[in-house]
Amino acid sequence: MLTMNKPNKVATPPRGKSVVVMTPDERIADMQAFGREIRESKKTAQEFLVRAGILDKKGELAKPYRG
């Protein structure tokens, strides 16, 4: 059986997008700030959970998370 050896590709940002390289401490601070932002109100928390696919547009648990 032959296997194809594919060269390792380095991820590049999509055109028009920039990437900010952060130190681990900067990344942690950024994630903590984002957490504070999404917890500012019930609305922002729900919007995040919908974008993450955890809640559906009705605000109920998405199918994979239902019991």
DONU-241617 format. One record per residue: residue number from 0; residue in three letters; chain; x, y, z of N, C-alpha, C in turn. Coordinates in Angstrom, 1 decimal, padded with zeros to 4 digits, m for minus. Example, Ala and Ser with C-alpha at 12.3 -4.5 7.8 and 13.67 -1.06 7.14 Angstrom:
0, ALA, A, 013.2, m005.7, 007.8, 012.3, m004.5, 007.8, 013.2, m003.3, 007.8
1, SER, A, 012.8, m002.2, 007.1, 013.7, m001.1, 007.1, 012.9, 000.0, 007.9
//
This chain:
0, MET, A, 000.8, m001.2, 000.0, 000.0, 000.0, 000.0, 000.9, 001.2, 000.0
1, LEU, A, 000.6, 002.2, m000.9, 001.3, 003.4, m001.0, 000.6, 004.5, m000.2
2, THR, A, 001.4, 005.3, 000.5, 000.8, 006.4, 001.2, 001.4, 007.7, 000.6
3, MET, A, 000.6, 008.7, 000.5, 001.1, 010.0, 000.0, 001.6, 010.8, 001.1
4, ASN, A, 002.8, 011.2, 001.0, 003.5, 012.1, 001.9, 003.2, 013.5, 001.5
5, LYS, A, 002.4, 014.2, 002.3, 002.0, 015.6, 002.0, 002.9, 016.5, 002.9
6, PRO, A, 003.4, 017.5, 002.3, 004.3, 018.4, 003.0, 003.5, 019.1, 004.1
7, ASN, A, 004.1, 019.4, 005.2, 003.4, 020.1, 006.3, 003.1, 021.5, 005.8
8, LYS, A, 001.9, 022.0, 006.0, 001.6, 023.3, 005.6, 001.4, 024.2, 006.9
9, VAL, A, 001.9, 025.4, 006.8, 001.7, 026.3, 007.9, 000.4, 027.1, 007.7
10, ALA, A, m000.4, 027.1, 008.7, m001.6, 027.8, 008.6, m001.4, 029.3, 008.3
11, THR, A, m002.1, 029.8, 007.4, m002.0, 031.3, 007.1, m003.4, 031.9, 007.2
12, PRO, A, m003.5, 033.1, 007.7, m004.8, 033.7, 007.9, m005.5, 034.0, 006.5
13, PRO, A, m006.8, 034.0, 006.5, m007.5, 034.3, 005.3, m007.1, 035.7, 004.8
14, ARG, A, m007.2, 035.9, 003.5, m006.9, 037.3, 003.0, m007.7, 038.3, 003.7
15, GLY, A, m007.1, 039.4, 004.0, m007.8, 040.5, 004.6, m007.8, 040.4, 006.1
16, LYS, A, m007.4, 039.3, 006.7, m007.4, 039.1, 008.1, m006.0, 039.2, 008.6
17, SER, A, m005.8, 039.7, 009.8, m004.5, 039.8, 010.4, m004.5, 038.9, 011.7
18, VAL, A, m003.3, 038.5, 012.0, m003.1, 037.6, 013.1, m002.2, 038.3, 014.1
19, VAL, A, m002.6, 038.3, 015.4, m001.8, 038.9, 016.4, m001.1, 037.8, 017.2
20, VAL, A, 000.2, 037.8, 017.2, 001.0, 036.8, 018.0, 001.1, 037.4, 019.4
21, MET, A, 000.6, 036.5, 020.4, 000.6, 037.0, 021.8, 001.5, 036.0, 022.6
22, THR, A, 002.0, 036.6, 023.7, 002.7, 035.7, 024.7, 001.6, 035.0, 025.4
23, PRO, A, 002.0, 033.9, 026.1, 001.0, 033.2, 026.9, 000.3, 034.1, 027.9
24, ASP, A, 001.0, 035.0, 028.6, 000.3, 035.9, 029.5, m000.7, 036.8, 028.8
25, GLU, A, m000.3, 037.3, 027.6, m001.2, 038.2, 026.9, m002.4, 037.4, 026.4
26, ARG, A, m002.2, 036.1, 026.0, m003.3, 035.3, 025.6, m004.3, 035.0, 026.7
27, ILE, A, m003.8, 034.7, 027.9, m004.6, 034.5, 029.1, m005.4, 035.8, 029.4
28, ALA, A, m004.8, 036.9, 029.4, m005.4, 038.2, 029.7, m006.5, 038.5, 028.7
29, ASP, A, m006.2, 038.2, 027.4, m007.2, 038.4, 026.3, m008.4, 037.5, 026.5
30, MET, A, m008.2, 036.2, 026.9, m009.3, 035.3, 027.1, m010.1, 035.7, 028.3
31, GLN, A, m009.5, 036.2, 029.3, m010.2, 036.6, 030.5, m011.1, 037.8, 030.2
32, ALA, A, m010.5, 038.8, 029.4, m011.3, 039.9, 029.0, m012.5, 039.5, 028.1
33, PHE, A, m012.3, 038.6, 027.2, m013.4, 038.1, 026.4, m014.5, 037.5, 027.3
34, GLY, A, m014.1, 036.7, 028.3, m015.0, 036.1, 029.2, m015.8, 037.1, 029.9
35, ARG, A, m015.2, 038.2, 030.3, m015.9, 039.3, 031.0, m016.9, 040.0, 030.0
36, GLU, A, m016.5, 040.1, 028.8, m017.4, 040.7, 027.8, m018.6, 039.9, 027.6
37, ILE, A, m018.5, 038.6, 027.4, m019.7, 037.8, 027.1, m020.6, 037.6, 028.3
38, ARG, A, m020.0, 037.8, 029.5, m020.9, 037.7, 030.7, m021.5, 039.0, 031.2
39, GLU, A, m021.3, 040.1, 030.4, m021.8, 041.4, 030.8, m023.3, 041.4, 031.0
40, SER, A, m024.0, 040.6, 030.1, m025.5, 040.5, 030.2, m025.9, 039.1, 029.8
41, LYS, A, m027.2, 038.8, 030.1, m027.8, 037.6, 029.6, m027.8, 037.5, 028.1
42, LYS, A, m028.0, 038.6, 027.5, m028.1, 038.7, 026.0, m026.8, 038.4, 025.4
43, THR, A, m025.7, 039.0, 025.9, m024.4, 038.7, 025.3, m023.9, 037.3, 025.6
44, ALA, A, m024.3, 036.7, 026.7, m024.0, 035.3, 027.0, m024.7, 034.4, 026.1
45, GLN, A, m026.0, 034.6, 025.9, m026.8, 033.8, 025.0, m026.3, 033.9, 023.5
46, GLU, A, m025.9, 035.1, 023.1, m025.4, 035.3, 021.7, m024.2, 034.5, 021.5
47, PHE, A, m023.3, 034.5, 022.5, m022.1, 033.7, 022.4, m022.4, 032.2, 022.4
48, LEU, A, m023.3, 031.7, 023.2, m023.7, 030.3, 023.2, m024.3, 029.8, 021.9
49, VAL, A, m025.1, 030.7, 021.3, m025.7, 030.4, 020.0, m024.6, 030.3, 018.9
50, ARG, A, m023.6, 031.3, 018.9, m022.5, 031.2, 018.0, m021.6, 030.0, 018.2
51, ALA, A, m021.5, 029.5, 019.4, m020.7, 028.3, 019.7, m021.5, 027.1, 019.4
52, GLY, A, m022.8, 027.2, 019.1, m023.6, 026.0, 018.8, m024.1, 025.3, 020.0
53, ILE, A, m024.1, 025.9, 021.1, m024.5, 025.2, 022.4, m026.0, 025.4, 022.5
54, LEU, A, m026.5, 026.6, 022.2, m027.9, 027.0, 022.2, m028.4, 027.1, 020.8
55, ASP, A, m029.7, 026.8, 020.5, m030.3, 027.1, 019.2, m030.8, 028.5, 019.2
56, LYS, A, m031.3, 029.0, 018.1, m031.8, 030.4, 018.0, m033.0, 030.7, 018.9
57, LYS, A, m033.6, 029.7, 019.4, m034.7, 029.9, 020.4, m034.2, 030.0, 021.8
58, GLY, A, m032.9, 029.8, 022.0, m032.4, 029.9, 023.3, m032.4, 028.6, 024.1
59, GLU, A, m032.8, 027.5, 023.4, m032.8, 026.2, 024.0, m031.5, 025.4, 023.7
60, LEU, A, m031.2, 024.4, 024.5, m030.0, 023.6, 024.2, m030.1, 023.0, 022.8
61, ALA, A, m029.0, 023.1, 022.1, m028.9, 022.5, 020.8, m029.0, 021.0, 020.9
62, LYS, A, m029.4, 020.4, 019.8, m029.7, 018.9, 019.8, m028.6, 018.1, 020.4
63, PRO, A, m027.3, 018.3, 020.1, m026.3, 017.4, 020.7, m026.1, 017.5, 022.2
64, TYR, A, m026.7, 018.6, 022.8, m026.5, 018.8, 024.2, m027.8, 018.5, 025.0
65, ARG, A, m028.9, 018.1, 024.3, m030.1, 017.7, 025.0, m029.9, 016.4, 025.7
66, GLY, A, m030.6, 016.2, 026.9, m030.5, 015.0, 027.6, m031.3, 013.9, 027.2
//
